[in-house]
């Protein structure tokens, strides 16, 4: 049997110890015992946890489905066979929908791990059931399994039909219409793609706008560090505040505000891969501005020399923003808290094993920690610089969650980032890419598993939580330090 496993991106609140719920693992094990073929996507969240589990038990009968060409795979923990699909949509929900439609078509049955809100997971259930294929659904909030065999059973979970932007209901309604009219699966796929395209129109819904404006201070506080840097640099360049930059435009706004808004949309799109939906939510009422810039990006640069000059100047600013030299090393400023800042080396400084021998080990007891806080620290920083480096206590929750033996928390001058910190300070994978000797290179994190491996960041910036064996000599080193800023 071929089984399509899908689930919610926001699964973390329902997972203990960084793995899928025990009842989910038990259900997956039934299919593994039968040597069923597992189809899974390449997304973070449920896809990543399913892959992590399959890799941990060395299960090989797996195929990873990817929207996009070879090389665009986001996660393939076990280096399994991949199937690539080329959607007409260039980004956003419609782009990633394509791989899900193909998995629903190729599978005999489905397992869905659902938080009750994920639109993509719900559409996967709809597509399976519409083809007469059974779908077993684990409801994360209720912590229970249900079996779904008909569209009528899914209607309960579709949500209200009155709200225009309720994609779950519209997906269910389209599938029901196709079923009643005896339409083919190909027709249903086409209708689902059309539905994904309509999200552009729905995204201007007033509720999205109002909720974003209300949550703007919270969003700014938790936005990725690089996104905040970009917005701050643009605001400074055009002599406006970040809050003004994100506020809806009015006729009273000066011309520089429109230019600032246009530059922010362009750079968020090209530098950080913001989807149309994310841009529309961020810049709320400016639907036509966002649409025009997204659809005519390069054309606008070619025909508007003044704007091209502005963009070029901003790009130069962004390349050097929030970087500093300390101890004759180039550092990224990941965050600033009052009068102290967290620095991470811009690139890998050298290659070195995490630990000298292959054994289960925590950061507290590894040889790399001794080296960085001993010989490397002494050789790198002058006495004056050492007075600015703060002693930091690392709370290694990652080590506790994986069950690694040894002490978890440590106090250091120099340390490595944990998985949690690498995700917190780098929202997008490609922001984590670092070089060594002029080429992109893997680099160690400090989060271990309980089998002699430690997490790494891959060459493409993705976090590989299963990790490398600790005595691997080719792991890159990116030290992190907290420093006291001069007032």
Secondary structure, DSSP 8 states (H G I E B T S, - for coil): -EEEEEE-S--GGG-STTS--HHHHHHHHHHHHTT-EEEE---TTHHHHHHHHHHHTT---EEEEEESSTT--S--TT--EEEEE--SS-SHHHHHHHHHHHHHHH-SEEEEEE-S--HHHHHHHHHHHHTT--EEEEETTTTEEEEE-SHHHHGGGS--SS-TT-HHHHHHHHHHHHHHTT--HHHHHHHHHHHHHHHHHHTT-HHHHHHHHHTHHHHHHHS-HHHHHHHHHHHHHTT--HHHHHS---TTS-HHHHHHHHHHHHHHHHHH---HHHHHHHTTT-HHHHHHHHHTHHHHHHH-HHHHHHHHHHHHHHHHTTEEEETTEEEEEEEEETTEEEEEESS---B--SSSSSS---GGG-HHHHHIIIIIHHHHS-HHHHTTEE-EEE--HHHHHHT--S---EEESSB---HHHHHHH-SSGGGG-EEETTEEE-EEEEEE-SSSEEEEE-TTS-EEEEEEETT-TT-B---EEEEE---
